[in-house]
Amino acid sequence: MRLTDRLKELDDKQVISMHVPGHKNMTIGYLKEIDMKYDMTEIPGLDNLHNPEGILLELNHKLSGKYEGYSAQAVVNGSTTGILAGISAVSEHVNCFVIRGDAHKSVYHALDLVNADYSVAAADELDDVKEGTAVIITHPSYTGEGLKSLGSLIKKLKSKNITVIVDEAHGAHMDIAEGFLESSMNYGADFVVQSYHKMLPALTGASVVYCREQKNMMTVQKYIDYFETSSPSYLVMASIELAEEFYNDFKPEVFFANRTLIVQVLREKGFEVIECDDPAKLVICRQGLRGHALDSLFRENGVYSEMTVDDGVLWCLPLFHAGDSFPLQELIKSVRSLDLSSMETTDIEKYDISELLNKKCIRTVVPYPPGVPVVIEGEKFHKEVLLVLDNYLNNNVKIEGIKENINYYMNEDES
Ligand SMILES: Cc1ncc(COP(=O)(O)O)c(C=O)c1O
């Protein structure tokens, strides 16, 4: 089948998006202002994202206004590019990194590229981090948990001259209004990256990199130039501008009213709804149903979730606003009409992973989503790791790298 036909098919079915990107099939935000004809290139008047001097410098200045004391750079290749560039820039003066908790695969890719030493630490282990290192924090998590004591942690790290890098890929909407999480930029993080496309209404790939010191930004820009396409999409850049305008205009009343209604309708239907720190994320569970079964039940009824989590699904709520065209009534109708008695489980692609016990990982294994590596190349597949992977497989989560490891050891056994 042609990709274009598949996309058209989904559009014709008017599927309801409870996933990223934040424009939710163009029903949230201002993206209708963008015409496909605006897909231009660096002709006179349109500046150059890799050396912004005109209209794109102006865009960067507007983006810098989000947090006082920070300079900003628009990026079209997602936070992945920002993370690769940021870690590369920091590695010019730091060669030891500490990763706080779960981190996206791009963090590991960057550390691999710069060949840096790193360790993974829990929040309470950060007290022992040595001066002159850099700490990489993810805030908020994919499932919308904010890092507790963010302010005091950053203050403590900064007092020890530790560089603080924060992956805020899931938090471009932080501080948008009261009741939302706070960005680490309120507390002086050195380098921060936000995916505008995930939770704000911007096109996929739209991201912004922030630096507290202008000289650091110059080094980061050098590496963005290495990693980012030299033909940045003007559609994506324009969408960053429109998402920023949306952020500045946002009034939370409609959002919170619709969110309350959605939670109420789900609970009336018998679902357990877990409210995350980020009010725009909900985890929905139902006793006796695995996440993947719930995911397919919603999908069969036209509602697409962001991902399966343990025994539930994660929804990214639209940032509802006055005048949006999100199909809220259709969503409610769909939830109310779910037939929970005729639950069918979909076939699960199962692998026998027991053979991997104590074997060395030959290709990093990453359940996607969330994109957080479970075993890094070179590490061993311990029993605990196999249990985690088994749980992902039972939930029908796609796992990057697993087939390569299985095939590698299968062929080895045969030879
Ligand atoms: C925590 C985290 N950081 C970074 C990224 C990469 O962001 P992007 O898709 O904008 O490249 C992701 C993507 O899912 C993520 O979950």
The ligand as a Tripos MOL2 file, in Angstrom:
@<TRIPOS>MOLECULE
LIG
   16    16     1     0     0
SMALL
NO_CHARGES

@<TRIPOS>ATOM
      1 C1         12.5750   11.8990   26.7170 C.3       1 LIG1
      2 C2         12.7840   12.1410   25.2490 C.ar      1 LIG1
      3 N1         13.8210   12.9100   24.8750 N.ar      1 LIG1
      4 C3         14.0690   13.1750   23.5670 C.ar      1 LIG1
      5 C4         13.2650   12.6750   22.5770 C.ar      1 LIG1
      6 C5         13.5660   12.9730   21.1460 C.3       1 LIG1
      7 O1         12.7090   13.9760   20.7160 O.3       1 LIG1
      8 P1         12.4360   14.2440   19.1610 P.3       1 LIG1
      9 O2         11.4200   13.2470   18.7280 O.co2     1 LIG1
     10 O3         11.8970   15.6520   19.1660 O.co2     1 LIG1
     11 O4         13.7100   14.1040   18.4430 O.co2     1 LIG1
     12 C6         12.1650   11.8630   22.9240 C.ar      1 LIG1
     13 C7         11.2810   11.3040   21.8940 C.2       1 LIG1
     14 O5         10.3470   10.6090   22.1350 O.2       1 LIG1
     15 C8         11.9360   11.5920   24.2960 C.ar      1 LIG1
     16 O6         10.9210   10.7900   24.6780 O.3       1 LIG1
@<TRIPOS>BOND
     1     1     2 1
     2     2     3 ar
     3     2    15 ar
     4     3     4 ar
     5     4     5 ar
     6     5     6 1
     7     5    12 ar
     8     6     7 1
     9     7     8 1
    10     8     9 2
    11     8    10 1
    12     8    11 1
    13    12    13 1
    14    12    15 ar
    15    13    14 2
    16    15    16 1
@<TRIPOS>SUBSTRUCTURE
     1 LIG1         1 GROUP 0 **** ****
